[in-house]
Amino acid sequence: MLIRAGDIVEVRTGNARGTRAKVLKVKTLKVLDARQAGGGRVVVEGVNRVYRHIRRSQKNPQGGRLSKEMPIDASNVLFVCSACGKATRLGTRVAADGGKVRLCRKCGAEHGVVRRPKPARVARSAEA
């Protein structure tokens, strides 16, 4: 999954359709249960808010309701490119130094590194 925490995304489905907000947390398939299908889930600021009822305790003497965001499926959001300002899918490209970078599918602007360059390997025949 190419979406990272801190990215601006646009919600494409559901009650919050069209909302542009920041990604707070990304939960990949490695973190999620193996039974879950899809490419992971993301927590988007202000989207899919639910109430968590808090019982009175010494730590929280008043109790009450705590509003928090819950994760939504990553397939329901699109990355918003900072260069062209459009909601788009992300692609990858191998850079000149051998690393892998994210890029906008509409304008081609780069948006950070996915994988650092691999170190150069020395050939065994040259050593012997």
N, C-alpha and C positions, 0 to 999 in steps of 0.2 A: 504494500500500500504506500502510495507516494505522498499522501497528506500527512503533515506534521503538526505538532502542537504549535500554536502561534500563527498559523496560516489563517487568512480570511477566506471563508467559504460561503456559498450561497445554497440555501436549502431548496431542493427541487420538488419535494412532495410533502404532504401532510398539512397540518394546521398552520405551520410557520413557513409555508411556501413563499419563496421570494426574499426571505430574510437573509441579510448578509451579516455575518458575525464571525468572531474569532474562535478558533478551535482551542479548547482548554486542555483536553486530554485525548490521546489516541490509544485504543485497546486493539492490538493486533490479534491474529488468530493464535499466536503462541501464548498469549495471556488468557484468551477466552477458552471456554470449554470446547473440546474437540467435536461435540455434537452440533455446534453452531455452524450454519452455512454462511457463505458470503465472505467478504474480504476484511471483516473487522467492524469495529464500531467507534464512533467519535462522540465526544461531549462538546457541544457547541454552546457558547455563551448565550443565555436567554432563551434557548430552544428546548422543548420537551421538559418544562418545569413541573415538578410534582411537590406535594407537601409531605414532609416527614413529621409525624406527630411525636413530640418529645414529652415524656412523663416527667412530673416534678421530681427533683432530687436535690441533694445538697449542692451538686455542681451546677444545676440549672433549677433554682428554686421556683421560678414562675411557670416553667413548662411552656407548652404552646406548640406552634407549627413552624417548622423550618422549611423554607422553600429552596429546592436545589435542582440542578439540571441532571437529567438522566441521559445515557448514551442513545444515539440513533445509529442506524446502519450507515456505513461509509458510502454505500451506493446511492444514498439519498442526498448527497451533497456534491457540489462541484467547486473546485478551486477557483478563486477570483484572482486573475493576473494583475499584478500591480502596474505593469507596463501598459497594457491595453485596456484594463478595467473591465474585461468581460469574463463571465463564468465559462470555464473551459476545462477539458480533461488535461491531465499532465502526461507527458511522455518522458522518455529518457534518451540520453545520447552519451556515447563514450567520448570524453574530452581528449584533447591532444596529449595530455600527460598520462592517459590511461585510466583516469578516474571516471565516474559516472555522474552525470548531472541531471536535475529535473528541468524540463522546459515546457513552455506554454505551447499547446497545439495550434493556437490561432496566430500568434505573432512570433513565436520562436524565442522569446526571451528566457534566459536561464534563471532558475529560482533555487539555487543551492545545490550542494553536493549530496548524492545518494551514497556513493562509495568512494573512498579515497583511492588514489592510484596505488597499484600493486608495486612492491619493490622489484627492482630489476634483478633477474636471476642470472647467475654466472654459469656458463656452460661447463660441463664436466670435462669435455674433451680439451678445452683450452688449458685447464689446470694440469692435466696429466702429460 
